[in-house]
């Protein structure tokens, strides 16, 4: 099993997506701003999306969405800050 990923099957399928240029993005413990910040993604970072889940609706450089990306075990970022090339889900739903 790959460390930090929810499952090894999802980890094998995960690909890296860049965060919005010029942004530092908070990584949260759940899919919303009410969850604690557990880290940050620096300008120029990319993330692997292991699964996605609905949560708080956020507006960012890639639109307004309620999709949150699971980037590690217990770590989420709003899809509004990740360049997936899609307004919908690009990975399996979490859970």
C-alpha positions in Angstrom: 0.0 0.0 0.0 1.2 3.5 -0.8 1.7 5.6 2.3 -0.8 8.5 2.8 -3.3 7.2 0.3 -6.8 5.9 1.2 -6.4 2.6 -0.8 -3.7 1.1 -3.0 -6.1 0.7 -5.9 -6.9 4.4 -5.9 -3.2 5.3 -5.5 -2.3 3.4 -8.6 -4.9 5.4 -10.6 -4.1 8.8 -9.1 -2.5 11.4 -11.3 -1.0 14.7 -10.4 -2.9 18.0 -11.0 -1.5 21.5 -10.6 -3.0 24.0 -8.2 -3.9 27.4 -9.5 -0.9 29.5 -10.4 0.0 32.2 -7.8 -2.0 30.6 -5.0 -1.1 29.0 -1.7 -3.9 26.6 -0.9 -4.9 25.4 2.6 -5.2 21.6 3.1 -8.0 20.7 5.5 -8.9 17.7 7.6 -12.3 17.5 5.9 -14.3 18.9 2.9 -15.0 22.5 4.2 -13.5 25.6 5.7 -14.9 24.6 9.1 -12.3 21.8 9.3 -8.9 22.4 10.7 -5.9 23.4 8.4 -3.5 20.5 8.4 -1.0 22.0 5.9 -0.6 24.2 2.9 0.2 23.7 -0.8 2.8 26.2 -1.9 2.7 28.2 -5.2 3.5 25.9 -8.1 2.5 22.6 -6.3 0.7 19.7 -7.8 -1.5 17.2 -6.0 -2.6 13.6 -6.5 -6.3 13.1 -6.2 -7.2 9.8 -4.6 -10.9 10.3 -4.4 -13.4 13.2 -4.4 -16.3 14.1 -2.1 -19.0 16.7 -1.9 -18.7 19.4 0.8 -18.8 23.1 1.3 -19.3 25.2 -1.9 -16.2 27.3 -2.6 -15.4 29.9 -5.3 -11.9 30.0 -6.7 -9.9 30.5 -9.9 -11.4 27.4 -11.5 -15.1 28.3 -10.7 -17.5 27.6 -7.9 -17.8 24.0 -6.8 -18.7 21.8 -3.8 -16.2 19.1 -4.9 -13.3 18.5 -2.5 -10.2 16.5 -3.5 -8.7 13.9 -1.1 -4.9 14.5 -1.6 -3.7 12.2 1.3 -5.3 10.3 4.1 -7.5 12.8 6.0 -6.4 15.7 3.8 -8.7 17.7 1.4 -8.4 20.8 -0.8 -11.2 22.5 -2.7 -11.4 21.5 -6.4 -11.9 25.2 -7.1 -8.1 25.6 -6.7 -7.0 22.5 -8.6 -6.7 22.4 -12.4 -8.4 19.1 -13.3 -9.7 20.3 -16.7 -13.2 19.4 -15.6 -16.1 21.0 -13.7 -17.1 17.5 -12.5 -15.5 14.5 -10.8 -12.2 13.2 -12.2 -11.7 10.5 -9.5 -13.9 8.0 -7.7 -16.1 9.3 -4.9 -14.6 8.9 -1.4 -16.2 6.4 1.0 
